Each structure stands twice: as structure tokens, then as C-alpha cells.
């Protein structure tokens, strides 16, 4: 009996050349070193930890954290140490406060509140179980979206380094951010309170952020980054503001065409991209293509030459949006809520996101080629949809629920035809 192909795969792997195996192991080790150094640890220390624990990343990170091995960024470690020094007293105050609250509850014998505190807020249960486990942020009143952004910003190493770099600042907001980030990294508690960061936030008109108010996610993102930019202006490290802009700010180009002739265009900056989710969208590329597709504007107004100089004319136009420069960190936000017939509707469509997002097809430099490809793909999709509809018709003849082959067999039988229908 001939052997199955799958049976000979294992022996082939077993006799893989030693040089190729060594190469594969080196590539894997380098990838692990990159993952650890991306968390803020020095290259040399990352290699030592991975060697010590046979490439086990969680154990290596835990060991590095416990031994304060972030020597690759001395300024960051100094900032963390300074911030922790100023927040250590706060940690003791929080623990003492919880003990006082629990004692008060016991005196008043308020069982329901006491049970809640025993589970969620007792000093023992608040302890962080392991340095390898992340520290959370307490929801202090409708602040889940704010906490999400704080965790997001904290987990972007280049942004975290920029925020922790200033050794001296007069900004209460930047100080609060540094202290919160330091506690997220080194706290021995399961979660910390972000209240001070939120209370120090102001908008362009100087109005304070009100804890408890529901705020738009995009507005919060803009307000937070605006406060950071303003705070960095007052530091001795003047280069940090420029580094921040490169990291968070991109550019896009908006153009209007009438009869294939471009009438106007403008370039503007962005710090986040809000993408409307269509119920038919399945992937992030689908959503991005919808965002950058040509849109028909019925009443576009533009200037045309006249005997009096120029005059305004109204016509239908095609609007297009393309990226011209991408930031170091691209912030994409999915907008799932829309207004239809005066009602708010939300789509829960699952959007598949690739591990690597190629943005070349959405850049203005590639716009002509990209549009040609999109038109070809659109035609193929249309033909596929038509073929699918035709197949459904053949599988359900005149609403009988029977495919065409079955209907033909029944007709042949009733006519008494013995030959196979060809």
C-alpha cells in the first residue's frame, strides 16, 4: 500500500540542515528581543532575561520588572522614580481611607455595601498579584472611554517616553499624567485612580473636564492631546513637542472635480480618523475604502471666469479624500452609530482587522493606480453577485424550493422518458 504524503513530512523535518535550524532559532530570538525592548527595556537586559528563562517572554518581563531593569532609558526610569516618590503618600492615604470606610460600614452594619467593599475595595483584594499583570484604572463616573484612552496612550512606548521625559514642569496636568503612568507601571495595587488627570484637563476655552459627563470619544482624544501639547511647550525639552507632532499628526488632501477637472483642493492635518461602519463592511480595508471613495456632491459651488471677473457656479462634483502623510501612530476610530429617519441606529457588524495594515492604497501619491484597481475589483464583485443571484434562481425554481436538476428529473419521470436527460 502506498504511503500517504503526510507520513513523510515528519522525517523530512527531522533531517532539516543544522544551519537552517540555527537560522530559524536566531530569527525567533531576535523577534522576541524586539517584543521585550518595545516594552521599554534595554536590548542587553532583554537578551539576558530571555536567555535566563529560555525565551519565555512573560517570565523574562516579570524578572525585568521586578529587578527594575529598564536601564535602556535612564530618563524614563528617573521620571518614574520621581513620580512614584510623590505618589507613594497617596497610595498609603488610599489604603487608610478604604480601611476607615470599611470600619464605618461595620459600625453601621450596612451589609450590602460592606459585601461590595469586601470584594472590590478591601486593601487585601486591591493588591496586585504579580508585576507581570497590568494595572487597571478605576471608573470614577462615566469615564470608561477616558480610561481606555489613558491605557492606550500608556501602552504606546514612544508616546510614554515623551510624556515621562520632562524632569521639571509647571503643568499640573503633565505632572498628573506622569504620576498616573508611573503607578500603572510600578504600583502594587490592582488599579489606580485617574481622577487627578481628568480634573486637570481643560478645553481650548479653559473649561475643566467634568467627571460624570458623557463625552464624545473623538473630543476626549483631541482634548487630551491638546493638553499634552500645551504642557510640553512650557518644558526645557523643546524638542519633545516636535516629536509628539510627528508621532500623532498626519495630513490628508480633499479635492473636488467637475467633469474630471479639479476645481479646488485643500490639505489639512488630523490626529484621528473617524471611519463610518457600513453594515455591509466586513474588514478594516472595506471601511477605509468607503472613507476614501469618491462621493457625489450635488450642489458644489465654485468660481468661473466671467465678464465681470469671476462668478459663482453650482454644479455636481466628485469629492475625494486621500492621505498625504501618515503619523507615527495611526489612530483609527470606528463610528458605529448613525442617524436614519430621525432615529439613532447602531451596527454591531464584526470588522476583521489585519495584523499588518498596508496603507499604500489610500495615499494620494498612489490615487490613480488605486482607483483603477478599485474599479476592476468592483466589476469583479458585481459579476460575482450576479452569478450568485443566478445560482440561487437555479437552486429554487419559481419558488418551489427545488433546484433545476430536481425539477427536470420530475418532468422526465412524468413524461415517462427513460433516457437520461442531457
C-alpha positions as CSV (number, residue, x, y, z in Angstrom):
1,X,0.0,0.0,0.0
2,X,1.5,3.4,-0.9
3,X,2.4,5.7,2.0
4,X,0.4,8.9,2.5
5,X,2.2,12.1,1.8
6,X,1.6,13.3,5.4
7,X,3.6,10.4,6.7
8,X,6.8,11.6,5.1
9,X,6.6,15.2,6.3
10,X,7.8,14.5,9.8
11,X,11.0,12.6,8.7
12,X,11.9,15.5,6.4
13,X,11.6,18.0,9.2
14,X,13.7,15.8,11.4
15,X,16.7,15.9,9.0
16,X,16.5,19.6,8.4
17,X,20.0,21.0,7.9
18,X,21.6,22.3,11.2
19,X,22.4,25.7,9.6
20,X,18.8,26.3,8.6
21,X,17.7,25.3,12.2
22,X,20.2,27.7,13.7
23,X,18.9,30.5,11.3
24,X,15.3,29.8,12.3
25,X,16.2,30.0,16.0
26,X,18.1,33.2,15.6
27,X,15.2,34.8,13.8
28,X,12.8,33.7,16.5
29,X,15.1,35.0,19.3
30,X,15.5,38.4,17.5
31,X,11.7,38.7,17.3
32,X,11.4,38.0,21.0
33,X,14.1,40.6,21.8
34,X,12.2,43.2,19.7
35,X,9.0,42.4,21.6
36,X,10.7,42.9,25.0
37,X,12.6,46.0,24.0
38,X,9.3,47.5,22.7
39,X,8.1,47.5,26.3
40,X,10.9,49.9,27.3
41,X,13.7,47.5,28.4
42,X,17.3,47.8,27.1
43,X,18.5,45.4,24.4
44,X,21.2,43.9,26.5
45,X,18.9,43.3,29.5
46,X,16.2,41.8,27.2
47,X,18.7,39.3,25.8
48,X,19.9,38.4,29.3
49,X,16.4,37.8,30.6
50,X,15.3,35.8,27.6
51,X,18.4,33.6,27.9
52,X,17.8,33.2,31.6
53,X,14.2,31.9,31.0
54,X,14.8,30.0,27.7
55,X,12.9,32.5,25.6
56,X,9.8,32.7,27.9
57,X,8.7,36.3,27.3
58,X,6.2,36.6,30.3
59,X,8.8,35.3,32.7
60,X,11.5,37.4,31.2
61,X,9.3,40.6,31.5
62,X,8.4,39.7,35.1
63,X,12.0,39.3,36.0
64,X,13.0,42.6,34.3
65,X,10.2,44.4,36.0
66,X,10.9,43.0,39.5
67,X,14.6,43.9,39.1
68,X,13.9,47.4,37.7
69,X,15.9,46.5,34.6
70,X,14.7,49.4,32.4
71,X,18.2,50.8,32.1
72,X,17.9,51.4,28.4
73,X,16.1,54.7,29.1
74,X,17.6,56.4,32.1
75,X,15.4,59.5,31.8
76,X,12.3,57.4,31.8
77,X,13.3,55.4,34.9
78,X,14.3,58.6,36.7
79,X,10.9,60.1,35.9
80,X,9.1,57.0,37.1
81,X,11.1,57.0,40.3
82,X,10.4,60.7,40.9
83,X,6.7,60.3,40.1
84,X,6.4,57.3,42.4
85,X,8.1,59.2,45.2
86,X,5.4,61.9,45.0
87,X,2.6,59.4,44.8
88,X,3.7,57.0,47.5
89,X,2.0,59.0,50.2
90,X,-1.2,59.0,48.1
91,X,-1.1,55.2,47.9
92,X,-0.9,55.0,51.8
93,X,-3.8,57.5,52.1
94,X,-6.0,55.5,49.7
95,X,-5.4,52.3,51.7
96,X,-6.1,54.1,55.0
97,X,-9.2,55.6,53.5
98,X,-10.5,52.2,52.5
99,X,-9.9,50.9,56.0
100,X,-11.8,53.8,57.5
101,X,-14.7,53.3,55.1
102,X,-14.9,49.6,55.9
103,X,-14.7,50.2,59.7
104,X,-17.6,52.7,59.3
105,X,-19.7,50.2,57.3
106,X,-19.2,47.6,60.1
107,X,-20.3,50.1,62.7
108,X,-23.5,50.9,60.8
109,X,-23.9,47.2,59.8
110,X,-24.7,48.1,56.2
111,X,-24.3,44.6,54.9
112,X,-24.9,45.2,51.2
113,X,-22.3,48.0,50.9
114,X,-19.9,46.0,53.2
115,X,-20.1,42.9,51.0
116,X,-19.3,45.1,48.0
117,X,-16.3,46.7,49.7
118,X,-15.0,43.4,51.0
119,X,-15.0,42.0,47.4
120,X,-13.8,45.0,45.4
121,X,-12.1,47.5,47.6
122,X,-10.6,45.9,50.6
123,X,-6.8,46.6,51.0
124,X,-6.0,42.9,50.6
125,X,-8.0,42.4,47.5
126,X,-6.6,45.6,45.9
127,X,-3.1,44.1,45.9
128,X,-1.5,43.4,42.5
129,X,-0.9,39.7,42.4
130,X,2.1,39.8,40.1
131,X,4.3,42.5,38.5
132,X,3.7,40.8,35.1
133,X,0.0,41.6,35.4
134,X,-1.1,45.0,34.1
135,X,-2.6,47.7,36.4
136,X,-6.1,48.9,35.8
137,X,-7.8,52.3,36.1
138,X,-10.8,52.9,38.3
139,X,-14.0,54.1,36.6
140,X,-14.7,57.3,38.6
141,X,-18.0,58.1,37.0
142,X,-18.8,57.5,33.3
143,X,-15.1,57.6,32.5
144,X,-14.7,54.2,30.7
145,X,-13.8,55.9,27.4
146,X,-11.3,58.1,29.1
147,X,-9.7,55.2,30.9
148,X,-9.5,53.3,27.6
149,X,-7.5,56.2,26.0
150,X,-5.2,56.5,29.0
151,X,-4.4,52.8,28.8
152,X,-3.9,53.1,25.1
153,X,-1.5,56.1,25.4
154,X,0.4,54.4,28.2
155,X,0.9,51.3,26.1
156,X,2.5,53.3,23.2
157,X,6.2,53.2,24.2
158,X,7.3,56.3,22.1
159,X,4.4,58.4,23.5
160,X,5.1,57.2,27.0
161,X,8.7,58.2,26.8
162,X,7.8,61.7,25.5
163,X,5.4,62.2,28.4
164,X,7.8,60.9,31.1
165,X,10.9,62.7,29.8
166,X,10.4,66.2,31.3
167,X,12.1,66.3,34.7
168,X,10.5,69.6,35.7
169,X,7.2,71.0,34.6
170,X,4.8,73.7,35.9
171,X,1.8,71.9,34.3
172,X,-0.4,70.2,36.9
173,X,-1.8,68.1,34.0
174,X,1.5,66.7,32.9
175,X,2.5,66.0,36.5
176,X,-0.7,64.1,37.0
177,X,-0.1,62.1,33.8
178,X,3.4,61.2,34.8
179,X,2.3,60.1,38.3
180,X,-0.5,58.0,36.8
181,X,1.7,56.4,34.2
182,X,4.3,55.7,36.9
183,X,1.7,54.0,39.1
184,X,0.5,52.0,36.1
185,X,4.0,50.6,35.7
186,X,5.1,50.2,39.4
187,X,2.0,50.2,41.6
188,X,1.4,47.2,43.9
189,X,-2.3,47.8,43.5
190,X,-4.7,46.1,41.0
191,X,-5.9,49.5,39.8
192,X,-5.2,53.2,40.3
193,X,-7.4,56.3,40.3
194,X,-7.2,58.6,37.2
195,X,-9.3,61.3,38.8
196,X,-6.4,63.8,39.0
197,X,-5.6,63.6,35.3
198,X,-9.2,64.1,34.3
199,X,-9.7,67.0,36.7
200,X,-6.6,68.8,35.3
201,X,-7.8,68.5,31.7
202,X,-9.2,71.7,30.1
203,X,-10.5,72.5,26.6
204,X,-9.3,75.4,24.3
205,X,-11.5,77.8,26.2
206,X,-10.1,76.8,29.6
207,X,-13.2,74.9,30.8
208,X,-12.5,71.9,33.1
209,X,-13.4,68.4,32.3
210,X,-16.5,67.3,34.3
211,X,-16.3,63.8,35.7
212,X,-19.6,62.1,35.1
213,X,-20.5,63.8,31.8
214,X,-20.6,61.5,28.8
215,X,-18.2,62.9,26.2
216,X,-17.5,62.1,22.6
217,X,-14.5,59.8,22.2
218,X,-13.0,61.9,19.4
219,X,-13.4,65.1,21.5
220,X,-11.7,63.4,24.5
221,X,-8.8,62.3,22.3
222,X,-8.4,65.8,20.9
223,X,-8.6,67.4,24.3
224,X,-6.1,65.1,25.9
225,X,-3.5,65.5,23.1
226,X,-4.1,69.3,23.1
227,X,-3.4,69.5,26.8
228,X,-0.2,67.4,26.3
229,X,1.0,69.7,23.5
230,X,0.3,72.8,25.6
231,X,2.1,71.3,28.6
232,X,5.2,70.4,26.6
233,X,5.6,74.0,25.4
234,X,6.5,75.0,28.9
235,X,9.3,72.5,29.4
236,X,13.0,72.8,28.9
237,X,12.9,69.9,26.4
238,X,11.6,72.0,23.5
239,X,12.2,69.1,21.0
240,X,9.6,66.9,22.7
241,X,6.7,68.9,21.2
242,X,8.0,68.3,17.7
243,X,8.5,64.6,18.4
244,X,4.9,64.5,19.7
245,X,3.5,66.1,16.5
246,X,5.4,63.6,14.3
247,X,4.0,60.8,16.4
248,X,0.3,61.7,16.4
249,X,-0.4,64.1,13.5
250,X,-0.9,63.2,9.8
251,X,-2.2,65.1,6.7
252,X,-4.9,64.4,4.2
253,X,-5.9,66.1,0.9
254,X,-9.5,66.8,-0.1
255,X,-10.3,67.6,-3.7
256,X,-13.4,68.4,-5.8
257,X,-13.7,67.6,-9.5
258,X,-16.3,68.7,-12.0
259,X,-16.4,66.8,-15.3
260,X,-13.0,65.2,-14.5
261,X,-11.5,68.7,-14.0
262,X,-10.2,69.5,-10.5
263,X,-11.8,72.8,-9.3
264,X,-10.4,73.1,-5.8
265,X,-8.4,71.2,-3.2
266,X,-7.1,71.7,0.3
267,X,-4.7,69.9,2.7
268,X,-5.4,69.7,6.4
269,X,-4.0,67.8,9.4
270,X,-5.6,65.1,11.5
271,X,-4.9,63.3,14.8
272,X,-7.5,60.6,14.5
273,X,-9.6,59.2,11.6
274,X,-13.3,58.5,12.2
275,X,-14.5,55.7,10.0
276,X,-18.2,55.1,9.5
277,X,-19.1,51.4,9.6
278,X,-21.5,50.2,6.9
279,X,-23.5,47.1,7.7
280,X,-22.0,45.5,4.6
281,X,-18.4,46.1,5.6
282,X,-16.5,43.0,6.7
283,X,-12.9,44.2,7.0
284,X,-11.0,47.3,8.0
285,X,-10.0,47.7,4.4
286,X,-13.7,47.8,3.4
287,X,-14.2,50.7,5.9
288,X,-11.1,52.6,4.7
289,X,-12.2,52.2,1.1
290,X,-15.6,53.7,1.9
291,X,-13.8,56.6,3.7
292,X,-11.6,57.4,0.7
293,X,-14.1,56.6,-2.1
294,X,-15.4,59.3,-4.4
295,X,-18.5,61.0,-3.2
296,X,-21.1,62.8,-5.4
297,X,-21.8,66.4,-4.2
298,X,-25.0,67.7,-5.9
299,X,-24.7,71.4,-5.1
300,X,-21.0,72.2,-5.2
301,X,-20.2,75.8,-5.7
302,X,-17.1,77.1,-7.5
303,X,-15.7,80.2,-9.2
304,X,-15.7,80.6,-13.0
305,X,-14.3,83.4,-15.1
306,X,-16.9,86.0,-16.4
307,X,-17.0,89.4,-18.0
308,X,-17.2,90.8,-14.5
309,X,-14.1,88.9,-13.3
310,X,-15.5,85.8,-11.6
311,X,-18.8,84.5,-10.6
312,X,-20.1,81.5,-8.6
313,X,-21.5,78.5,-10.3
314,X,-23.3,75.5,-8.9
315,X,-22.8,72.0,-10.3
316,X,-22.5,68.3,-9.3
317,X,-19.0,67.4,-8.3
318,X,-17.0,64.4,-7.2
319,X,-15.3,64.7,-3.8
320,X,-12.3,62.6,-2.9
321,X,-10.2,62.2,0.2
322,X,-6.6,60.8,0.3
323,X,-3.9,60.7,2.9
324,X,-0.7,62.6,2.1
325,X,1.3,61.9,5.2
326,X,0.7,59.3,8.0
327,X,1.6,59.8,11.7
328,X,3.9,57.6,13.6
329,X,0.9,56.1,15.3
330,X,-2.3,56.0,13.2
331,X,-5.4,56.4,15.4
332,X,-8.5,54.8,13.6
333,X,-11.9,55.1,15.3
334,X,-14.9,53.1,14.1
335,X,-18.2,55.1,14.1
336,X,-20.9,52.5,14.6
337,X,-23.8,55.0,15.3
338,X,-25.7,56.6,12.5
339,X,-28.9,58.7,12.2
340,X,-31.6,57.2,10.0
341,X,-35.1,58.8,9.7
342,X,-34.5,60.8,12.8
343,X,-33.5,57.8,14.9
344,X,-30.2,56.7,16.3
345,X,-29.1,53.3,15.0
346,X,-26.0,51.2,15.9
347,X,-24.5,48.5,13.9
348,X,-22.7,45.6,15.6
349,X,-21.1,44.3,12.4
350,X,-17.8,42.5,13.2
351,X,-14.9,44.2,11.4
352,X,-11.9,42.0,10.8
353,X,-8.5,43.8,11.4
354,X,-5.3,42.5,9.8
355,X,-2.1,42.2,11.9
356,X,-0.3,44.4,9.3
357,X,-2.3,47.2,7.7
358,X,-1.0,48.3,4.3
359,X,-1.9,52.0,3.8
360,X,-0.3,52.5,0.4
361,X,-3.6,52.1,-1.4
362,X,-5.1,55.1,0.5
363,X,-2.2,57.6,-0.2
364,X,-2.6,60.4,-2.7
365,X,0.6,59.5,-4.4
366,X,-1.0,56.2,-5.5
367,X,-4.5,57.6,-6.1
368,X,-4.7,57.0,-9.9
369,X,-3.4,53.4,-9.7
370,X,-5.6,52.7,-6.7
371,X,-8.7,53.9,-8.4
372,X,-8.0,51.8,-11.5
373,X,-7.6,48.7,-9.3
374,X,-10.8,49.6,-7.3
375,X,-12.8,49.8,-10.5
376,X,-11.6,46.4,-11.6
377,X,-12.3,44.9,-8.3
378,X,-15.7,46.5,-8.2
379,X,-16.6,45.0,-11.6
380,X,-15.5,41.5,-10.4
381,X,-17.6,41.8,-7.3
382,X,-20.6,42.9,-9.3
383,X,-20.2,39.9,-11.7
384,X,-19.8,37.6,-8.7
385,X,-23.0,39.0,-7.1
386,X,-24.9,38.5,-10.4
387,X,-23.6,34.9,-10.7
388,X,-24.6,34.2,-7.1
389,X,-28.2,35.5,-7.7
390,X,-28.5,33.4,-10.9
391,X,-27.3,30.3,-8.9
392,X,-30.0,30.9,-6.3
393,X,-32.6,31.0,-9.1
394,X,-31.4,27.7,-10.4
395,X,-31.5,26.2,-7.0
396,X,-35.0,27.4,-6.3
397,X,-37.2,27.2,-9.5
398,X,-40.2,29.5,-9.3
399,X,-40.3,29.4,-5.5
400,X,-40.7,25.6,-5.4
401,X,-37.7,25.2,-3.2
402,X,-36.4,22.6,-5.7
403,X,-33.2,23.0,-7.8
404,X,-33.5,22.9,-11.6
405,X,-31.9,19.4,-11.8
406,X,-34.7,18.1,-9.5
407,X,-37.5,19.8,-11.5
408,X,-36.1,18.3,-14.7
409,X,-36.0,14.9,-13.2
410,X,-39.7,15.1,-12.1
411,X,-40.7,16.3,-15.5
412,X,-38.8,13.5,-17.2
413,X,-40.4,10.9,-14.9
414,X,-43.9,12.2,-15.5
415,X,-43.4,12.2,-19.3
416,X,-42.3,8.6,-19.0
417,X,-38.9,9.3,-20.5
418,X,-36.5,6.5,-19.8
419,X,-33.4,8.2,-21.3
420,X,-31.3,10.3,-19.1
421,X,-31.9,14.0,-19.8
422,X,-28.9,15.5,-21.5
